[in-house]
Amino acid sequence: MPATVNVHDAKTHLSRLLDRAHAGEEIVIAKAGKPYAKLVKLDAADDIPFERKPGGWPALAALVDDAMSSAMTDADIDAWEAKISAM
């Protein structure tokens, strides 16, 4: 059974809890007495749902440059976020 800590204790002892999780222990964080989140070891970078694509950085830099060159409307922001999501 995983260890359970409340939010206050998790804030106070986060570094220790991370070490325990990295060692393989599952730690449940409870909010108002109910399970809310779980700390577990991240086994490998492959577990992160992110796919790197060659040439992505220059394209992202160009998008940021375009975005910073003038004030943006809500429609501009939506379009910019859609471009980033498509990368």
N, CA, C and O atoms as a Maestro MAE file, in Angstrom:
{
 s_m_m2io_version
 :::
 2.0.0
}

f_m_ct {
 s_m_title
 :::
 protein
 m_atom[348] {
  # First column is atom index #
  i_m_mmod_type
  r_m_x_coord
  r_m_y_coord
  r_m_z_coord
  i_m_residue_number
  s_m_chain_name
  s_m_pdb_residue_name
  s_m_pdb_atom_name
  i_m_atomic_number
  :::
  1 25 0.851 -1.182 0.000 1 A "MET " " N  " 7
  2 3 0.000 0.000 0.000 1 A "MET " " CA " 6
  3 2 0.896 1.243 0.000 1 A "MET " " C  " 6
  4 15 1.837 1.323 0.789 1 A "MET " " O  " 8
  5 25 0.611 2.212 -0.876 2 A "PRO " " N  " 7
  6 3 1.461 3.408 -0.941 2 A "PRO " " CA " 6
  7 2 1.320 4.277 0.306 2 A "PRO " " C  " 6
  8 15 0.273 4.304 0.954 2 A "PRO " " O  " 8
  9 25 2.397 4.981 0.620 3 A "ALA " " N  " 7
  10 3 2.368 5.929 1.731 3 A "ALA " " CA " 6
  11 2 1.479 7.106 1.341 3 A "ALA " " C  " 6
  12 15 1.457 7.508 0.178 3 A "ALA " " O  " 8
  13 25 0.748 7.659 2.303 4 A "THR " " N  " 7
  14 3 -0.123 8.805 2.042 4 A "THR " " CA " 6
  15 2 0.316 9.967 2.917 4 A "THR " " C  " 6
  16 15 0.537 9.808 4.118 4 A "THR " " O  " 8
  17 25 0.442 11.146 2.299 5 A "VAL " " N  " 7
  18 3 0.778 12.367 3.034 5 A "VAL " " CA " 6
  19 2 -0.219 13.452 2.639 5 A "VAL " " C  " 6
  20 15 -0.782 13.424 1.545 5 A "VAL " " O  " 8
  21 25 -0.430 14.406 3.542 6 A "ASN " " N  " 7
  22 3 -1.327 15.507 3.191 6 A "ASN " " CA " 6
  23 2 -0.549 16.585 2.436 6 A "ASN " " C  " 6
  24 15 0.680 16.554 2.385 6 A "ASN " " O  " 8
  25 25 -1.270 17.527 1.859 7 A "VAL " " N  " 7
  26 3 -0.648 18.557 1.028 7 A "VAL " " CA " 6
  27 2 0.382 19.355 1.817 7 A "VAL " " C  " 6
  28 15 1.463 19.642 1.302 7 A "VAL " " O  " 8
  29 25 0.067 19.716 3.051 8 A "HIS " " N  " 7
  30 3 1.007 20.499 3.858 8 A "HIS " " CA " 6
  31 2 2.322 19.744 4.043 8 A "HIS " " C  " 6
  32 15 3.401 20.308 3.860 8 A "HIS " " O  " 8
  33 25 2.223 18.463 4.408 9 A "ASP " " N  " 7
  34 3 3.443 17.667 4.585 9 A "ASP " " CA " 6
  35 2 4.196 17.501 3.268 9 A "ASP " " C  " 6
  36 15 5.426 17.495 3.248 9 A "ASP " " O  " 8
  37 25 3.456 17.367 2.169 10 A "ALA " " N  " 7
  38 3 4.106 17.240 0.861 10 A "ALA " " CA " 6
  39 2 4.886 18.502 0.529 10 A "ALA " " C  " 6
  40 15 6.000 18.422 0.011 10 A "ALA " " O  " 8
  41 25 4.315 19.669 0.821 11 A "LYS " " N  " 7
  42 3 5.031 20.929 0.576 11 A "LYS " " CA " 6
  43 2 6.274 21.015 1.455 11 A "LYS " " C  " 6
  44 15 7.349 21.402 0.998 11 A "LYS " " O  " 8
  45 25 6.110 20.653 2.708 12 A "THR " " N  " 7
  46 3 7.200 20.768 3.670 12 A "THR " " CA " 6
  47 2 8.343 19.799 3.375 12 A "THR " " C  " 6
  48 15 9.511 20.141 3.557 12 A "THR " " O  " 8
  49 25 8.012 18.606 2.927 13 A "HIS " " N  " 7
  50 3 9.011 17.548 2.760 13 A "HIS " " CA " 6
  51 2 9.135 17.080 1.306 13 A "HIS " " C  " 6
  52 15 9.452 15.916 1.060 13 A "HIS " " O  " 8
  53 25 8.891 17.965 0.352 14 A "LEU " " N  " 7
  54 3 8.879 17.566 -1.056 14 A "LEU " " CA " 6
  55 2 10.181 16.893 -1.481 14 A "LEU " " C  " 6
  56 15 10.148 15.871 -2.167 14 A "LEU " " O  " 8
  57 25 11.312 17.441 -1.090 15 A "SER " " N  " 7
  58 3 12.592 16.868 -1.504 15 A "SER " " CA " 6
  59 2 12.729 15.428 -1.022 15 A "SER " " C  " 6
  60 15 13.156 14.558 -1.781 15 A "SER " " O  " 8
  61 25 12.375 15.176 0.218 16 A "ARG " " N  " 7
  62 3 12.452 13.808 0.759 16 A "ARG " " CA " 6
  63 2 11.478 12.877 0.041 16 A "ARG " " C  " 6
  64 15 11.807 11.732 -0.268 16 A "ARG " " O  " 8
  65 25 10.273 13.390 -0.217 17 A "LEU " " N  " 7
  66 3 9.275 12.570 -0.901 17 A "LEU " " CA " 6
  67 2 9.721 12.231 -2.324 17 A "LEU " " C  " 6
  68 15 9.502 11.117 -2.799 17 A "LEU " " O  " 8
  69 25 10.343 13.191 -2.996 18 A "LEU " " N  " 7
  70 3 10.866 12.922 -4.340 18 A "LEU " " CA " 6
  71 2 11.946 11.847 -4.299 18 A "LEU " " C  " 6
  72 15 11.992 10.973 -5.165 18 A "LEU " " O  " 8
  73 25 12.812 11.912 -3.293 19 A "ASP " " N  " 7
  74 3 13.852 10.884 -3.149 19 A "ASP " " CA " 6
  75 2 13.227 9.504 -2.936 19 A "ASP " " C  " 6
  76 15 13.680 8.513 -3.508 19 A "ASP " " O  " 8
  77 25 12.191 9.454 -2.113 20 A "ARG " " N  " 7
  78 3 11.517 8.177 -1.863 20 A "ARG " " CA " 6
  79 2 10.851 7.651 -3.136 20 A "ARG " " C  " 6
  80 15 10.923 6.460 -3.437 20 A "ARG " " O  " 8
  81 25 10.208 8.548 -3.872 21 A "ALA " " N  " 7
  82 3 9.564 8.143 -5.125 21 A "ALA " " CA " 6
  83 2 10.610 7.670 -6.128 21 A "ALA " " C  " 6
  84 15 10.394 6.687 -6.836 21 A "ALA " " O  " 8
  85 25 11.735 8.363 -6.189 22 A "HIS " " N  " 7
  86 3 12.803 7.969 -7.115 22 A "HIS " " CA " 6
  87 2 13.364 6.600 -6.756 22 A "HIS " " C  " 6
  88 15 13.835 5.867 -7.625 22 A "HIS " " O  " 8
  89 25 13.312 6.263 -5.480 23 A "ALA " " N  " 7
  90 3 13.781 4.951 -5.027 23 A "ALA " " CA " 6
  91 2 12.757 3.847 -5.317 23 A "ALA " " C  " 6
  92 15 13.023 2.673 -5.059 23 A "ALA " " O  " 8
  93 25 11.588 4.222 -5.852 24 A "GLY " " N  " 7
  94 3 10.599 3.222 -6.236 24 A "GLY " " CA " 6
  95 2 9.334 3.204 -5.407 24 A "GLY " " C  " 6
  96 15 8.403 2.465 -5.727 24 A "GLY " " O  " 8
  97 25 9.276 3.991 -4.355 25 A "GLU " " N  " 7
  98 3 8.086 4.016 -3.509 25 A "GLU " " CA " 6
  99 2 7.008 4.899 -4.146 25 A "GLU " " C  " 6
  100 15 7.311 5.953 -4.705 25 A "GLU " " O  " 8
  101 25 5.759 4.462 -4.057 26 A "GLU " " N  " 7
  102 3 4.645 5.293 -4.514 26 A "GLU " " CA " 6
  103 2 4.140 6.106 -3.335 26 A "GLU " " C  " 6
  104 15 3.916 5.566 -2.251 26 A "GLU " " O  " 8
  105 25 3.960 7.407 -3.546 27 A "ILE " " N  " 7
  106 3 3.506 8.303 -2.489 27 A "ILE " " CA " 6
  107 2 2.217 8.971 -2.957 27 A "ILE " " C  " 6
  108 15 2.197 9.620 -4.003 27 A "ILE " " O  " 8
  109 25 1.152 8.817 -2.194 28 A "VAL " " N  " 7
  110 3 -0.122 9.452 -2.510 28 A "VAL " " CA " 6
  111 2 -0.222 10.748 -1.718 28 A "VAL " " C  " 6
  112 15 0.034 10.774 -0.514 28 A "VAL " " O  " 8
  113 25 -0.594 11.818 -2.401 29 A "ILE " " N  " 7
  114 3 -0.814 13.105 -1.740 29 A "ILE " " CA " 6
  115 2 -2.318 13.289 -1.606 29 A "ILE " " C  " 6
  116 15 -3.055 13.228 -2.590 29 A "ILE " " O  " 8
  117 25 -2.763 13.515 -0.372 30 A "ALA " " N  " 7
  118 3 -4.187 13.667 -0.094 30 A "ALA " " CA " 6
  119 2 -4.528 15.131 0.154 30 A "ALA " " C  " 6
  120 15 -3.768 15.867 0.783 30 A "ALA " " O  " 8
  121 25 -5.683 15.534 -0.351 31 A "LYS " " N  " 7
  122 3 -6.196 16.888 -0.132 31 A "LYS " " CA " 6
  123 2 -7.554 16.731 0.536 31 A "LYS " " C  " 6
  124 15 -8.442 16.059 0.012 31 A "LYS " " O  " 8
  125 25 -7.704 17.352 1.686 32 A "ALA " " N  " 7
  126 3 -8.933 17.225 2.481 32 A "ALA " " CA " 6
  127 2 -9.231 15.756 2.788 32 A "ALA " " C  " 6
  128 15 -10.388 15.336 2.821 32 A "ALA " " O  " 8
  129 25 -8.157 14.983 3.011 33 A "GLY " " N  " 7
  130 3 -8.309 13.591 3.393 33 A "GLY " " CA " 6
  131 2 -8.588 12.621 2.260 33 A "GLY " " C  " 6
  132 15 -8.731 11.421 2.496 33 A "GLY " " O  " 8
  133 25 -8.668 13.124 1.025 34 A "LYS " " N  " 7
  134 3 -8.957 12.258 -0.121 34 A "LYS " " CA " 6
  135 2 -7.754 12.208 -1.057 34 A "LYS " " C  " 6
  136 15 -7.118 13.235 -1.293 34 A "LYS " " O  " 8
  137 25 -7.429 11.027 -1.595 35 A "PRO " " N  " 7
  138 3 -6.305 10.930 -2.536 35 A "PRO " " CA " 6
  139 2 -6.478 11.917 -3.685 35 A "PRO " " C  " 6
  140 15 -7.552 12.016 -4.280 35 A "PRO " " O  " 8
  141 25 -5.405 12.645 -3.987 36 A "TYR " " N  " 7
  142 3 -5.475 13.719 -4.979 36 A "TYR " " CA " 6
  143 2 -4.437 13.554 -6.082 36 A "TYR " " C  " 6
  144 15 -4.710 13.861 -7.242 36 A "TYR " " O  " 8
  145 25 -3.245 13.069 -5.725 37 A "ALA " " N  " 7
  146 3 -2.163 12.902 -6.700 37 A "ALA " " CA " 6
  147 2 -1.231 11.798 -6.203 37 A "ALA " " C  " 6
  148 15 -1.277 11.392 -5.042 37 A "ALA " " O  " 8
  149 25 -0.379 11.326 -7.126 38 A "LYS " " N  " 7
  150 3 0.567 10.285 -6.746 38 A "LYS " " CA " 6
  151 2 1.946 10.632 -7.284 38 A "LYS " " C  " 6
  152 15 2.086 11.003 -8.450 38 A "LYS " " O  " 8
  153 25 2.969 10.513 -6.436 39 A "LEU " " N  " 7
  154 3 4.362 10.658 -6.858 39 A "LEU " " CA " 6
  155 2 4.895 9.267 -7.158 39 A "LEU " " C  " 6
  156 15 4.815 8.364 -6.326 39 A "LEU " " O  " 8
  157 25 5.440 9.108 -8.357 40 A "VAL " " N  " 7
  158 3 6.051 7.842 -8.743 40 A "VAL " " CA " 6
  159 2 7.336 8.135 -9.492 40 A "VAL " " C  " 6
  160 15 7.529 9.241 -9.997 40 A "VAL " " O  " 8
  161 25 8.204 7.158 -9.562 41 A "LYS " " N  " 7
  162 3 9.466 7.313 -10.283 41 A "LYS " " CA " 6
  163 2 9.199 7.388 -11.779 41 A "LYS " " C  " 6
  164 15 8.414 6.608 -12.319 41 A "LYS " " O  " 8
  165 25 9.845 8.314 -12.430 42 A "LEU " " N  " 7
  166 3 9.813 8.395 -13.882 42 A "LEU " " CA " 6
  167 2 10.952 7.530 -14.381 42 A "LEU " " C  " 6
  168 15 12.120 7.867 -14.189 42 A "LEU " " O  " 8
  169 25 10.626 6.426 -15.015 43 A "ASP " " N  " 7
  170 3 11.639 5.440 -15.389 43 A "ASP " " CA " 6
  171 2 12.582 5.901 -16.485 43 A "ASP " " C  " 6
  172 15 13.785 5.651 -16.408 43 A "ASP " " O  " 8
  173 25 12.059 6.571 -17.506 44 A "ALA " " N  " 7
  174 3 12.918 6.965 -18.623 44 A "ALA " " CA " 6
  175 2 12.312 8.167 -19.331 44 A "ALA " " C  " 6
  176 15 11.122 8.452 -19.199 44 A "ALA " " O  " 8
  177 25 13.147 8.859 -20.078 45 A "ALA " " N  " 7
  178 3 12.663 10.020 -20.824 45 A "ALA " " CA " 6
  179 2 11.598 9.610 -21.827 45 A "ALA " " C  " 6
  180 15 10.796 10.445 -22.246 45 A "ALA " " O  " 8
  181 25 11.571 8.338 -22.223 46 A "ASP " " N  " 7
  182 3 10.555 7.862 -23.165 46 A "ASP " " CA " 6
  183 2 9.153 7.945 -22.578 46 A "ASP " " C  " 6
  184 15 8.173 7.940 -23.322 46 A "ASP " " O  " 8
  185 25 9.043 8.021 -21.258 47 A "ASP " " N  " 7
  186 3 7.733 8.113 -20.623 47 A "ASP " " CA " 6
  187 2 7.105 9.488 -20.796 47 A "ASP " " C  " 6
  188 15 5.907 9.656 -20.568 47 A "ASP " " O  " 8
  189 25 7.895 10.462 -21.193 48 A "ILE " " N  " 7
  190 3 7.385 11.820 -21.369 48 A "ILE " " CA " 6
  191 2 6.734 11.901 -22.745 48 A "ILE " " C  " 6
  192 15 7.392 11.631 -23.749 48 A "ILE " " O  " 8
  193 25 5.443 12.272 -22.813 49 A "PRO " " N  " 7
  194 3 4.753 12.285 -24.106 49 A "PRO " " CA " 6
  195 2 5.147 13.488 -24.956 49 A "PRO " " C  " 6
  196 15 4.352 14.408 -25.149 49 A "PRO " " O  " 8
  197 25 6.366 13.475 -25.455 50 A "PHE " " N  " 7
  198 3 6.861 14.577 -26.275 50 A "PHE " " CA " 6
  199 2 7.726 13.999 -27.365 50 A "PHE " " C  " 6
  200 15 8.635 13.211 -27.104 50 A "PHE " " O  " 8
  201 25 7.442 14.390 -28.576 51 A "GLU " " N  " 7
  202 3 8.217 13.880 -29.696 51 A "GLU " " CA " 6
  203 2 9.073 14.996 -30.259 51 A "GLU " " C  " 6
  204 15 8.556 16.035 -30.671 51 A "GLU " " O  " 8
  205 25 10.372 14.788 -30.277 52 A "ARG " " N  " 7
  206 3 11.280 15.775 -30.867 52 A "ARG " " CA " 6
  207 2 11.291 15.607 -32.369 52 A "ARG " " C  " 6
  208 15 11.263 14.489 -32.885 52 A "ARG " " O  " 8
  209 25 11.330 16.718 -33.058 53 A "LYS " " N  " 7
  210 3 11.378 16.685 -34.513 53 A "LYS " " CA " 6
  211 2 12.582 17.486 -34.983 53 A "LYS " " C  " 6
  212 15 12.805 18.596 -34.500 53 A "LYS " " O  " 8
  213 25 13.366 16.946 -35.917 54 A "PRO " " N  " 7
  214 3 14.507 17.698 -36.446 54 A "PRO " " CA " 6
  215 2 14.044 19.014 -37.068 54 A "PRO " " C  " 6
  216 15 13.035 19.067 -37.771 54 A "PRO " " O  " 8
  217 25 14.800 20.067 -36.795 55 A "GLY " " N  " 7
  218 3 14.480 21.370 -37.372 55 A "GLY " " CA " 6
  219 2 13.400 22.125 -36.631 55 A "GLY " " C  " 6
  220 15 12.963 23.181 -37.089 55 A "GLY " " O  " 8
  221 25 12.964 21.615 -35.507 56 A "GLY " " N  " 7
  222 3 11.880 22.261 -34.766 56 A "GLY " " CA " 6
  223 2 12.272 23.567 -34.113 56 A "GLY " " C  " 6
  224 15 11.461 24.491 -34.038 56 A "GLY " " O  " 8
  225 25 13.507 23.660 -33.638 57 A "TRP " " N  " 7
  226 3 13.926 24.867 -32.923 57 A "TRP " " CA " 6
  227 2 13.905 26.117 -33.802 57 A "TRP " " C  " 6
  228 15 13.347 27.126 -33.369 57 A "TRP " " O  " 8
  229 25 14.478 26.114 -35.007 58 A "PRO " " N  " 7
  230 3 14.413 27.323 -35.836 58 A "PRO " " CA " 6
  231 2 12.974 27.732 -36.154 58 A "PRO " " C  " 6
  232 15 12.658 28.921 -36.198 58 A "PRO " " O  " 8
  233 25 12.110 26.751 -36.373 59 A "ALA " " N  " 7
  234 3 10.709 27.075 -36.659 59 A "ALA " " CA " 6
  235 2 10.051 27.717 -35.446 59 A "ALA " " C  " 6
  236 15 9.290 28.675 -35.586 59 A "ALA " " O  " 8
  237 25 10.337 27.196 -34.258 60 A "LEU " " N  " 7
  238 3 9.775 27.776 -33.041 60 A "LEU " " CA " 6
  239 2 10.325 29.177 -32.809 60 A "LEU " " C  " 6
  240 15 9.580 30.077 -32.419 60 A "LEU " " O  " 8
  241 25 11.613 29.372 -33.043 61 A "ALA " " N  " 7
  242 3 12.218 30.696 -32.873 61 A "ALA " " CA " 6
  243 2 11.572 31.705 -33.811 61 A "ALA " " C  " 6
  244 15 11.347 32.851 -33.421 61 A "ALA " " O  " 8
  245 25 11.269 31.300 -35.040 62 A "ALA " " N  " 7
  246 3 10.607 32.203 -35.986 62 A "ALA " " CA " 6
  247 2 9.207 32.557 -35.500 62 A "ALA " " C  " 6
  248 15 8.774 33.700 -35.646 62 A "ALA " " O  " 8
  249 25 8.495 31.593 -34.926 63 A "LEU " " N  " 7
  250 3 7.161 31.873 -34.394 63 A "LEU " " CA " 6
  251 2 7.229 32.859 -33.236 63 A "LEU " " C  " 6
  252 15 6.415 33.778 -33.148 63 A "LEU " " O  " 8
  253 25 8.192 32.669 -32.356 64 A "VAL " " N  " 7
  254 3 8.343 33.578 -31.223 64 A "VAL " " CA " 6
  255 2 8.693 34.972 -31.716 64 A "VAL " " C  " 6
  256 15 8.156 35.957 -31.210 64 A "VAL " " O  " 8
  257 25 9.584 35.070 -32.696 65 A "ASP " " N  " 7
  258 3 9.950 36.368 -33.251 65 A "ASP " " CA " 6
  259 2 8.730 37.058 -33.844 65 A "ASP " " C  " 6
  260 15 8.529 38.252 -33.619 65 A "ASP " " O  " 8
  261 25 7.915 36.332 -34.595 66 A "ASP " " N  " 7
  262 3 6.693 36.902 -35.169 66 A "ASP " " CA " 6
  263 2 5.748 37.375 -34.072 66 A "ASP " " C  " 6
  264 15 5.146 38.443 -34.181 66 A "ASP " " O  " 8
  265 25 5.620 36.584 -33.023 67 A "ALA " " N  " 7
  266 3 4.686 36.910 -31.951 67 A "ALA " " CA " 6
  267 2 5.121 38.141 -31.174 67 A "ALA " " C  " 6
  268 15 4.278 38.894 -30.687 67 A "ALA " " O  " 8
  269 25 6.408 38.353 -31.054 68 A "MET " " N  " 7
  270 3 6.904 39.457 -30.241 68 A "MET " " CA " 6
  271 2 7.050 40.764 -31.018 68 A "MET " " C  " 6
  272 15 7.352 41.802 -30.430 68 A "MET " " O  " 8
  273 25 6.839 40.721 -32.324 69 A "SER " " N  " 7
  274 3 7.073 41.920 -33.129 69 A "SER " " CA " 6
  275 2 5.940 42.930 -33.045 69 A "SER " " C  " 6
  276 15 6.135 44.088 -33.414 69 A "SER " " O  " 8
  277 25 4.761 42.534 -32.571 70 A "SER " " N  " 7
  278 3 3.648 43.481 -32.456 70 A "SER " " CA " 6
  279 2 2.657 42.978 -31.415 70 A "SER " " C  " 6
  280 15 2.732 41.834 -30.966 70 A "SER " " O  " 8
  281 25 1.721 43.858 -31.037 71 A "ALA " " N  " 7
  282 3 0.682 43.463 -30.087 71 A "ALA " " CA " 6
  283 2 -0.203 42.400 -30.733 71 A "ALA " " C  " 6
  284 15 -0.472 42.456 -31.933 71 A "ALA " " O  " 8
  285 25 -0.649 41.444 -29.944 72 A "MET " " N  " 7
  286 3 -1.438 40.344 -30.484 72 A "MET " " CA " 6
  287 2 -2.876 40.404 -29.995 72 A "MET " " C  " 6
  288 15 -3.136 40.707 -28.831 72 A "MET " " O  " 8
  289 25 -3.806 40.113 -30.894 73 A "THR " " N  " 7
  290 3 -5.214 39.990 -30.526 73 A "THR " " CA " 6
  291 2 -5.454 38.566 -30.034 73 A "THR " " C  " 6
  292 15 -4.575 37.712 -30.145 73 A "THR " " O  " 8
  293 25 -6.636 38.313 -29.495 74 A "ASP " " N  " 7
  294 3 -6.968 36.955 -29.064 74 A "ASP " " CA " 6
  295 2 -6.913 35.979 -30.238 74 A "ASP " " C  " 6
  296 15 -6.471 34.841 -30.081 74 A "ASP " " O  " 8
  297 25 -7.356 36.419 -31.403 75 A "ALA " " N  " 7
  298 3 -7.311 35.562 -32.593 75 A "ALA " " CA " 6
  299 2 -5.867 35.251 -32.977 75 A "ALA " " C  " 6
  300 15 -5.555 34.130 -33.377 75 A "ALA " " O  " 8
  301 25 -4.977 36.257 -32.852 76 A "ASP " " N  " 7
  302 3 -3.560 36.035 -33.144 76 A "ASP " " CA " 6
  303 2 -2.965 34.998 -32.194 76 A "ASP " " C  " 6
  304 15 -2.211 34.119 -32.611 76 A "ASP " " O  " 8
  305 25 -3.312 35.111 -30.923 77 A "ILE " " N  " 7
  306 3 -2.794 34.177 -29.915 77 A "ILE " " CA " 6
  307 2 -3.291 32.765 -30.209 77 A "ILE " " C  " 6
  308 15 -2.520 31.808 -30.133 77 A "ILE " " O  " 8
  309 25 -4.581 32.628 -30.545 78 A "ASP " " N  " 7
  310 3 -5.130 31.309 -30.873 78 A "ASP " " CA " 6
  311 2 -4.410 30.700 -32.070 78 A "ASP " " C  " 6
  312 15 -4.085 29.512 -32.064 78 A "ASP " " O  " 8
  313 25 -4.160 31.508 -33.095 79 A "ALA " " N  " 7
  314 3 -3.469 31.016 -34.292 79 A "ALA " " CA " 6
  315 2 -2.041 30.611 -33.962 79 A "ALA " " C  " 6
  316 15 -1.555 29.589 -34.448 79 A "ALA " " O  " 8
  317 25 -1.364 31.405 -33.137 80 A "TRP " " N  " 7
  318 3 0.016 31.118 -32.744 80 A "TRP " " CA " 6
  319 2 0.084 29.813 -31.954 80 A "TRP " " C  " 6
  320 15 0.966 28.986 -32.185 80 A "TRP " " O  " 8
  321 25 -0.868 29.631 -31.003 81 A "GLU " " N  " 7
  322 3 -0.891 28.402 -30.214 81 A "GLU " " CA " 6
  323 2 -1.173 27.188 -31.098 81 A "GLU " " C  " 6
  324 15 -0.628 26.110 -30.862 81 A "GLU " " O  " 8
  325 25 -2.018 27.357 -32.109 82 A "ALA " " N  " 7
  326 3 -2.305 26.256 -33.032 82 A "ALA " " CA " 6
  327 2 -1.051 25.866 -33.811 82 A "ALA " " C  " 6
  328 15 -0.809 24.681 -34.039 82 A "ALA " " O  " 8
  329 25 -0.251 26.855 -34.222 83 A "LYS " " N  " 7
  330 3 0.991 26.563 -34.946 83 A "LYS " " CA " 6
  331 2 1.955 25.775 -34.065 83 A "LYS " " C  " 6
  332 15 2.581 24.817 -34.521 83 A "LYS " " O  " 8
  333 25 2.070 26.181 -32.806 84 A "ILE " " N  " 7
  334 3 2.986 25.492 -31.889 84 A "ILE " " CA " 6
  335 2 2.506 24.064 -31.636 84 A "ILE " " C  " 6
  336 15 3.312 23.134 -31.599 84 A "ILE " " O  " 8
  337 25 1.205 23.891 -31.464 85 A "SER " " N  " 7
  338 3 0.668 22.548 -31.217 85 A "SER " " CA " 6
  339 2 0.903 21.619 -32.393 85 A "SER " " C  " 6
  340 15 1.035 20.408 -32.216 85 A "SER " " O  " 8
  341 25 0.957 22.182 -33.596 86 A "ALA " " N  " 7
  342 3 1.143 21.370 -34.800 86 A "ALA " " CA " 6
  343 2 2.593 20.957 -35.010 86 A "ALA " " C  " 6
  344 15 2.870 20.111 -35.861 86 A "ALA " " O  " 8
  345 25 3.524 21.533 -34.255 87 A "MET " " N  " 7
  346 3 4.951 21.234 -34.449 87 A "MET " " CA " 6
  347 2 5.292 19.858 -33.938 87 A "MET " " C  " 6
  348 15 6.447 19.438 -34.019 87 A "MET " " O  " 8
  :::
 }
 m_bond[347] {
  # First column is bond index #
  i_m_from
  i_m_to
  i_m_order
  :::
  1 1 2 1
  2 2 3 1
  3 3 4 2
  4 3 5 1
  5 5 6 1
  6 6 7 1
  7 7 8 2
  8 7 9 1
  9 9 10 1
  10 10 11 1
  11 11 12 2
  12 11 13 1
  13 13 14 1
  14 14 15 1
  15 15 16 2
  16 15 17 1
  17 17 18 1
  18 18 19 1
  19 19 20 2
  20 19 21 1
  21 21 22 1
  22 22 23 1
  23 23 24 2
  24 23 25 1
  25 25 26 1
  26 26 27 1
  27 27 28 2
  28 27 29 1
  29 29 30 1
  30 30 31 1
  31 31 32 2
  32 31 33 1
  33 33 34 1
  34 34 35 1
  35 35 36 2
  36 35 37 1
  37 37 38 1
  38 38 39 1
  39 39 40 2
  40 39 41 1
  41 41 42 1
  42 42 43 1
  43 43 44 2
  44 43 45 1
  45 45 46 1
  46 46 47 1
  47 47 48 2
  48 47 49 1
  49 49 50 1
  50 50 51 1
  51 51 52 2
  52 51 53 1
  53 53 54 1
  54 54 55 1
  55 55 56 2
  56 55 57 1
  57 57 58 1
  58 58 59 1
  59 59 60 2
  60 59 61 1
  61 61 62 1
  62 62 63 1
  63 63 64 2
  64 63 65 1
  65 65 66 1
  66 66 67 1
  67 67 68 2
  68 67 69 1
  69 69 70 1
  70 70 71 1
  71 71 72 2
  72 71 73 1
  73 73 74 1
  74 74 75 1
  75 75 76 2
  76 75 77 1
  77 77 78 1
  78 78 79 1
  79 79 80 2
  80 79 81 1
  81 81 82 1
  82 82 83 1
  83 83 84 2
  84 83 85 1
  85 85 86 1
  86 86 87 1
  87 87 88 2
  88 87 89 1
  89 89 90 1
  90 90 91 1
  91 91 92 2
  92 91 93 1
  93 93 94 1
  94 94 95 1
  95 95 96 2
  96 95 97 1
  97 97 98 1
  98 98 99 1
  99 99 100 2
  100 99 101 1
  101 101 102 1
  102 102 103 1
  103 103 104 2
  104 103 105 1
  105 105 106 1
  106 106 107 1
  107 107 108 2
  108 107 109 1
  109 109 110 1
  110 110 111 1
  111 111 112 2
  112 111 113 1
  113 113 114 1
  114 114 115 1
  115 115 116 2
  116 115 117 1
  117 117 118 1
  118 118 119 1
  119 119 120 2
  120 119 121 1
  121 121 122 1
  122 122 123 1
  123 123 124 2
  124 123 125 1
  125 125 126 1
  126 126 127 1
  127 127 128 2
  128 127 129 1
  129 129 130 1
  130 130 131 1
  131 131 132 2
  132 131 133 1
  133 133 134 1
  134 134 135 1
  135 135 136 2
  136 135 137 1
  137 137 138 1
  138 138 139 1
  139 139 140 2
  140 139 141 1
  141 141 142 1
  142 142 143 1
  143 143 144 2
  144 143 145 1
  145 145 146 1
  146 146 147 1
  147 147 148 2
  148 147 149 1
  149 149 150 1
  150 150 151 1
  151 151 152 2
  152 151 153 1
  153 153 154 1
  154 154 155 1
  155 155 156 2
  156 155 157 1
  157 157 158 1
  158 158 159 1
  159 159 160 2
  160 159 161 1
  161 161 162 1
  162 162 163 1
  163 163 164 2
  164 163 165 1
  165 165 166 1
  166 166 167 1
  167 167 168 2
  168 167 169 1
  169 169 170 1
  170 170 171 1
  171 171 172 2
  172 171 173 1
  173 173 174 1
  174 174 175 1
  175 175 176 2
  176 175 177 1
  177 177 178 1
  178 178 179 1
  179 179 180 2
  180 179 181 1
  181 181 182 1
  182 182 183 1
  183 183 184 2
  184 183 185 1
  185 185 186 1
  186 186 187 1
  187 187 188 2
  188 187 189 1
  189 189 190 1
  190 190 191 1
  191 191 192 2
  192 191 193 1
  193 193 194 1
  194 194 195 1
  195 195 196 2
  196 195 197 1
  197 197 198 1
  198 198 199 1
  199 199 200 2
  200 199 201 1
  201 201 202 1
  202 202 203 1
  203 203 204 2
  204 203 205 1
  205 205 206 1
  206 206 207 1
  207 207 208 2
  208 207 209 1
  209 209 210 1
  210 210 211 1
  211 211 212 2
  212 211 213 1
  213 213 214 1
  214 214 215 1
  215 215 216 2
  216 215 217 1
  217 217 218 1
  218 218 219 1
  219 219 220 2
  220 219 221 1
  221 221 222 1
  222 222 223 1
  223 223 224 2
  224 223 225 1
  225 225 226 1
  226 226 227 1
  227 227 228 2
  228 227 229 1
  229 229 230 1
  230 230 231 1
  231 231 232 2
  232 231 233 1
  233 233 234 1
  234 234 235 1
  235 235 236 2
  236 235 237 1
  237 237 238 1
  238 238 239 1
  239 239 240 2
  240 239 241 1
  241 241 242 1
  242 242 243 1
  243 243 244 2
  244 243 245 1
  245 245 246 1
  246 246 247 1
  247 247 248 2
  248 247 249 1
  249 249 250 1
  250 250 251 1
  251 251 252 2
  252 251 253 1
  253 253 254 1
  254 254 255 1
  255 255 256 2
  256 255 257 1
  257 257 258 1
  258 258 259 1
  259 259 260 2
  260 259 261 1
  261 261 262 1
  262 262 263 1
  263 263 264 2
  264 263 265 1
  265 265 266 1
  266 266 267 1
  267 267 268 2
  268 267 269 1
  269 269 270 1
  270 270 271 1
  271 271 272 2
  272 271 273 1
  273 273 274 1
  274 274 275 1
  275 275 276 2
  276 275 277 1
  277 277 278 1
  278 278 279 1
  279 279 280 2
  280 279 281 1
  281 281 282 1
  282 282 283 1
  283 283 284 2
  284 283 285 1
  285 285 286 1
  286 286 287 1
  287 287 288 2
  288 287 289 1
  289 289 290 1
  290 290 291 1
  291 291 292 2
  292 291 293 1
  293 293 294 1
  294 294 295 1
  295 295 296 2
  296 295 297 1
  297 297 298 1
  298 298 299 1
  299 299 300 2
  300 299 301 1
  301 301 302 1
  302 302 303 1
  303 303 304 2
  304 303 305 1
  305 305 306 1
  306 306 307 1
  307 307 308 2
  308 307 309 1
  309 309 310 1
  310 310 311 1
  311 311 312 2
  312 311 313 1
  313 313 314 1
  314 314 315 1
  315 315 316 2
  316 315 317 1
  317 317 318 1
  318 318 319 1
  319 319 320 2
  320 319 321 1
  321 321 322 1
  322 322 323 1
  323 323 324 2
  324 323 325 1
  325 325 326 1
  326 326 327 1
  327 327 328 2
  328 327 329 1
  329 329 330 1
  330 330 331 1
  331 331 332 2
  332 331 333 1
  333 333 334 1
  334 334 335 1
  335 335 336 2
  336 335 337 1
  337 337 338 1
  338 338 339 1
  339 339 340 2
  340 339 341 1
  341 341 342 1
  342 342 343 1
  343 343 344 2
  344 343 345 1
  345 345 346 1
  346 346 347 1
  347 347 348 2
  :::
 }
}
